Amino acid sequence: MHEVALGDGESIGYSKLIWAAGGAPRALTCSGADLKGVHAVRTRSDVDTLMQELGDGAKKAVVVGGGYIGLEAAAVFRKLGLPVTVIEREDRVLSRVAGPDLSGFYEAEHQRQGVELLGEGVDMGIEAGRTKTVADGFERRHHRVGVERRLGDGIDPIHRGGIAHGMLGHPIAPPARMGKRPGIDLGALADPKLGSDRATAAQAAIEGHATLVMLEYMAEQAQGTPVDLGALPNFANLLRSQLEGARDQFPALAAAPPVIQESLLFPYLEGAGYVHGLWAQGDRVAPFGEYLPKSTEQILGGTADDVPIELAMSVSGADILHEDVLGRLELGVMLDQHLGPGSARFADGWGGDRYVLVEVGTGERGLIWYSVWDDEAARDRFVERFRDALGSLGGGASLEVMEVGGRAATVLRVGATDGVSVEVTLPGRP
């Protein structure tokens, strides 16, 4: 038993200690930052002071920072009936911790609740009694998004803001930016050459590991004895049932596009299941180094040998707007979306892929997606089923069976791809 002394002289005994002190709030440097009514929240007394001013008749709240804490604060202020403005210096909220799709979901939800979002190019100053802001990033971008949404689902997806709307059910965007952490460079996982699928897999493993550690700690506090979740063979199924129930508990989540739902649940559900599988083998390993998955396929029940095949694409006859890897997770979501629940199984045997969004000289856009498979049988099962979805993609979609570097492969073309040639190679393979 150990003991920690508090500032007031009280002592608290403990057997294990988690030090999670957080960070100090960043002080504002703009003009007027020292005026009354400007607060940073760090201690209970900070909160008490803030609530006192709210009780004294505050008429509006401005939150600086669109991270998790800032958005939580904005939600609390809205529940108290105050008009709220969130100011974020980046081009989207949660930019450091979430991908563009998840950011867009939270932005839309907060705007639906009446929160004003300002960001990207914001210039702020504070005068007595009010905050001055000059910004155009969020407002300009959300005006565009709003126009796209009002067009409706009946509009050709190619002209609704991207061909990927029709295929993937969401706009395409670069992988989320991630920073360095001790012992592992998470930023390297978001290298566009590797594709966002690898970053998604790594994030899921890391979040899943953190979830298991947290649950073990909570269980030990409740029972008074150490708990080894790795020794519970049915734990992954129990966790799955709990997290799946979140769709019904949170109407906003249930109403979100399938890719958003899966992106939110995947790290904690499948990521935790992946780490639990490692622990069940007897070693309490962390999912780093050799245990860090390289694809969402490994997270979804694959083996350590299921390393995706890297594809390289050389395009002529069009400008490249975006290039990335779809991955096993999003391929399964896409199949369920276009072919009905349970269709994700036709992605079994996926071996790697890469897609490119192009724009031809007329300004029209098209999408070209190459996929390779473990064997011809897996490819043919996918092709037979996916051909039923071609009509829903629009833009004269076509699916061709082929080989790439001796591997069973397919190529999907949607939209304006006439005259566009693509050379696909397998780097590092003969």
N, C-alpha and C positions, 0 to 999 in steps of 0.2 A: 504494500500500500504506500502511495506517495501522497504528498500534500502540497498545496499551492496556497500562498498567502495573498489575500486581497488587499486593496489599498486602504480599506477601512479597518484592517486588523483581523478580519475574519479569516479562518482557514477552511479549506475544502479538501477532503481526501478523495483520491481517485486511484484506480488501478491502471487505466489506460487514458491517455489524453489526446484529444484532437484539437490542435491550435488552429483556429479559423478566425483570426482577428479581422480579416478583410483589409481594406486599404483606407487611407485618409482621403476625404473628398477634395477634389481639385478646386482650388480657390479661383474665383472669377477674376479676370484681369481687365475687363472692360470698364469704361467710365461708369461711375455710380455703383460699383460693386460693394461699396461700404455703406450704402444707404440703408435706412430702416426698411424692413420688409424683404430683404435679401437673406436667404438662409441656406446653410449647408446642413445636411442631416448626418450625424455620426453617433450621437448619444441619445439617451432617453430624454435628457433635458432639452436637446435640440427639437425633438418632436413635440414636447410639451409647449415650448415657446411658439412653435409654428401653429399648433392647434389653438393656442390662446389668441393669436392674431386672426385666425379663421373665425373664431367665436366673436371677435370684436368687429366683424363686418367686412372682411376681405371680399372683394367682388370678382376677382379673377386670379388664376394661378398660371405662372409660366415656369415650365420645367426645362432646365438646361441639361441635355443629354438624353439620347434615345436608346439607352441600354435597358437591361431588364429592370433595374431599380427605377430608372426614370419613367419607364412605361407603367410600372406598378404604382408609382406616385401619381401619375396622370389618371390612372383608373380610380384611385382613392378620391382624388379631387372631384372627378366627375360624379362619383356616387354621393359626394357631399353637395352636389348641385352647382359647382363652380364651372364657368367657362375655362377651358384649359388649352394652352399652347405648348407644344413640345418643340424645342429647338435642338437640332442635331447637326453637327458640322459635316458629317458624311452625307452621301447621296441616298442613304436609306437607314432605317432604324436597325439595331442589332447587327450592324455591319461587321463587327469583330467576332461575333459568336454564332452567326447563323447565315445560311445561304440566302440568295435573292428570293427564292420562292417563299421561304418561311418569313423573311422580312416583309414581303408583300402582303402575306396573310395577316400579320399583326398590324401593319399600317392600315389595311382596309378595315379591320375590326375596330381599331381605335377611332378611325374617322367615322365609322358607322355610329359609334357612341358619342360623337360630337367633339372629338379632340382635333385641334388644328395642328398640322405638322409642317414645320419649316426646316429646311436644311440645304446643304450643298451651296456654298456661296453666301452663307448667312453672315451678316454683320450686325452686331448687337451692341446697344448702349442702353444705360439705365438712367432715367431722369426721376426726380422725386415724384412718386406716385404712379409711374408708368414705365413700361419697357418699350424701347424703340427697336424694331427689327427690320432689316432689309434682306430678303432672301428670294430665290426663284427656283431652286432645284426641285424640292418636293412638289411645290405647287405646279410647276411646269410638267413634271413627270406624271403626277396624279391626274392632271387634266387630260393628258394623252391616254392614260389607262382608262379613265372614266369614259372617254369617247369610244374606245374599243369595246368596253363592256356594254354600252348602250346599243352597239350595233347588233348584238345578239348572236345566238348560236347558228342562226340560219345563214350567216355570211360565210362565204368561202374562207376557210381558215388561213389560206395563203395571204389574204388581204386583211386579216383581222389583227395584224401585229406580229405575224410570223407563222411560217409553215409548221413549226413545231406544235402550235396549238392543236392542229388536227391530229398529229401523230402521238404526241406525248400528253396532251391535255393541259399543258402549261407552257409559258414562254421559256425559251432557252436562255441561259445566262452562264457566265463563267463560274467556276467553283468558288466557294466562300474563301475569303482570305483567312489564314490561320497563322499565328505567331509561333515563335520558338518556345519550347519548354525544356527544362533541364533533362538531359539525356535523350531527347528526341526532337528533331526538327519537323514540327507539324506543317510548317510552311512548304517544305519540299513535297509533302503529300498532295498539295494542290497544284503541282506543276502541270500546266495544260497538256504537256506531252504524255503524262501518265493518265489523265482523265479524272473526272470528278468521281467516278465510281470507286476508285482506290481511296480517295479522301473520305468518302461516305463510309466505307468499310472501316477505316482506321478510327474515325470519330465514333462509330458505333461500338467498337471494341473498348475504347477508352471510357465512353459514357457507361457502357455496360459494366465494366469493372468497378467504376465509382458507385454505381447503383448497388451492386452486390455488397461492397464494403459498407455502405451506408445501412443497408438492410440488416447485415450481421450485427452492426453496432446497436441498432434500434432493438433488435431481438434480444441481445445480451442485456441491455438496460431493462427490458421488460421482464426477463426471466431470472436475471441475476447470475447467469452462468454463460460461458462462451458458447457460441452457436457456429457450427460449420455448415454453411449452406451447400458446400460441395458434396456433403454426405447425404443430402436429401435427393433421392433419385427423381422425384416427381416435382421438384421445385420449379423447373422451367415452365411446366404446364400450369402450375398454380399462378405464377407471375403473369403468364399469358392471359389467363382468364381475368385477372384483375385489371390489366392494362387495356384489354379489349373492351372492358366495361366502361372505360373512359369515354368512348364514343357516345354512349347514351347519357352519361353524366354531364357532358359539356356540349350543349347544342351547337355552339360555334364550330367545334371540331367536327361534329357529325355532318354539318352542312358544308364543310370545306371540300375542295376537290380531292379525289382519292390520293393523288401524289402528295398533297400536303399532309393528309392524315398519316400516310405511311411514313413520310419523312419525319414526322413528329414522334411516332411510336417506335420506329425501327431501332434507334440507338438504345432505347431502354428495354425493349422487348427482345428483339433478335440479338442485339449486342450483349445483353445480360445472359441470354441463352448460350451464346458462343463462349463467353468466359466461364460460365458454369460447366460447360462441357470440358474445358481445360482443367478446372478444379476437380471434376469428377474422376479424372484419370489419376488423381493422387497427389499431384504437385500443385501447390498454391501459387501458380505463376501469374505474373501480370502480362497483359497482352502487348508487350513491347518487343523490340528486337525480332527474333525469329518467330515469335508468336503473333506479331502484328499482321492481321489479314491483308491481303493484297487485292481482294475483290469482295463485293457483296455476296458473290456465290459461296465463298468460304464461310461467311456469316450465316447463310441460309442452309447450312447443312452439308456443304461441300467439305473436301479434305484439304490438307495443307498443300497437296500437289495441284490443286485447282487454281493455278496461277494463270490469269488471262493472257491470251496471246496479244501482243502489241501490234497494231496495224499502223502503217504510215500511208498517207494519202497525198498525191500530187495532182492538182486540179488545173486544167486549162480550159479556156473558153468562158470563164466567169470569174467574178470576184468572190473571195471567201469572206463571209460575214462572221461565221462562227464555226468552231470545230471542237468536238468533244467525244467522250465515250458515253453510251447510254447505260450499259451495265446490266447485270442480272436482276437487280431490284427493280429498276424503272422499266425494264423490258416486261417483267411480270405484271407490274401495275398497268402498263399499257395494254397487255393482253386481256387482263380482267376488265379494263375499261371498255374496250372495243368488242370483246367476244363474250363477256359475261363472267360472273364469279367462278373461280375454279380454273380458269383458263391459263393462269400463271404457270401451271405445270408444264405447258408446252414450251416454256423457256428452259426446261431441264436439258442439259447437254450444251448450253451456251458456252462458247470458248473464248469469246472476245469480240469486240466490235469497234466501230468508229463511224461517226456521221459528220457531214459538213453541210452547212447552210450556205447557199450561193445566191448571187444576184447577177443576172445576165444584163446585156447592154440595154435592153428595153426597160430595165428597172424591176422586172418580175423576179420572183424568188422561187427557189426550189430546194429540195432536201435530198441528199444521197446518203444512204446508210448501208454500210457493209458489215456483215456479221460472219464469224467463223464458228464452227461447231465441233464437238468432240468426235463425231462420226457422221456418216451419211444418214443413218437411221434417225438420229436426233434432229438433224437438219430437215429431213423429209417430214417428220411429224410436225415440226414448226411450220413449214411451208404449207402443208395440207390444211392446217387450221387457220393460219394467218391470211390465206387468200380470201377467206370469208370477210375479212375486215377491210380489204382494199377499197371497197366502194365508199366506206365512211371516211376515208382520208382525203378525198377530193383531189383535184388537180391531176387527174389521169394517172393515178398511182399504179405502179407496176412492180412485180417481184420476180426476180430471175434467179435460177439455181446455177451455181458455178463452182469453181475451185479457186482458192488463193494460196499460192505456195504449197500446193498439194493437199490443202485442207478443204473439207466440205464447207461451202460458203454460200451466201446469198447476197444480193444487192437489191435494195428498195429505192425506187425513184418516185418522188412526189413533186408536182408542180413544174416549174419552168426549168427543165434539165436537158432539153433538146440542144445538141451542139456542145454540151459540156462533157468533157472526157476526164476520167479519173484513173490514175494508175495507183494500185494498192500493192504494197510490199509488206513483208514481215521482217522488220529490222533484226539483224543478228541471226537470221535463219537462212540456210542455204536455199 
